[in-house]
Amino acid sequence: MPCFILFLLLLQRIKTAKDMISFECDYNNGAHPKVLERLIETNDRQSLTYGFDEWSDAARQKIREACQTPGAQIFFLSGGTQTNMTVIDGMAAPYQAVITAETGHINVHEAGAIEFTGHKVIALPSHDGKMDAAELQHYMDWFVHDESTEHLAQPGLVYITFPTEYGTLYSADEIDRIHAVCLRYGLKLFIDGARLGYGLEAIGSDVDLPFLSAHCEAFYIGGTKVGALCGEAVVFPRAADMPAHFFSIIKQHGALMAKGRLIGLQFDALFTDGLYFRIARHAIEMAAKMKRLFAERGYRFSIDSPTNQQFVIIPNDKVKELEQQVLFTHWAPYGSDATECRFVTSWATTDEDLQTLSTVI
């Protein structure tokens, strides 16, 4: 096909996308206005680089206060995949593997980034996106009693996401039981918080930042999907759990921003006056309204998610119709005549967006 025709088709696709409302993901807008304001108002000021600036320091202090961990070590990395890869590679010895649920982000949606660093991903069964502590215990019991243990990939970490890939939540008790298994077998627990705000603010959640800080060796607070242009904040609640020379490890993995203030400033804004949590609550409220809209129209859900991700079962003929008016994710086939579709809300979702959606579903 001639190049100019391809170019025209691309322009048409861009125009079509611009004309449609999007529930495709929670990072399809820029940044929350308060974040942009903070970036603009400090733009003419000079600072130190690589995250040693005054705003990054202020953000770290605000995060420590929110986590109630005055000695926490906090680093700002460029994105989620870089964060998962860097933290796991930094915390695991070269011969160690990481255990996750089979639906875990590192096992499914990160292009083998963890294996690329030399660490095997061991996948356990997934239950609505979650790992079961009893199955983790069973695996580790098998591992330590296998006569060929030294010939196996040695588990070093356990990785879970909060909330999960399916928008579901671990309860405080579930995390506590997973952490207990980790302590029993000398495993480190790392919690992926790319969408952490939506998990913390979901109705029914009994987990908060101080609880997470007390029940894992490392976690991160997602910015990219919760109001920032980019960036994640890695938290080591106890300095003793931080890998040696972690700054160098970040740089080695390409996750260090020379203009570190770009991320630090955003987290400074997000953790001022509770903005991070307000953003998350808004998305949860919008998702609850959206869920009611689909339910009132007779749609079923493949999973009961209390967060900003909703998974709707839609007949394939209706899917094709909706594709012309709404952006969403085709998650997986659901039988022979329907598709499991993901609709996601964010800080930018409005009642007008939902009103438009209601007219087409």
Disulfide bonds with the S-S distance in Angstrom:
none
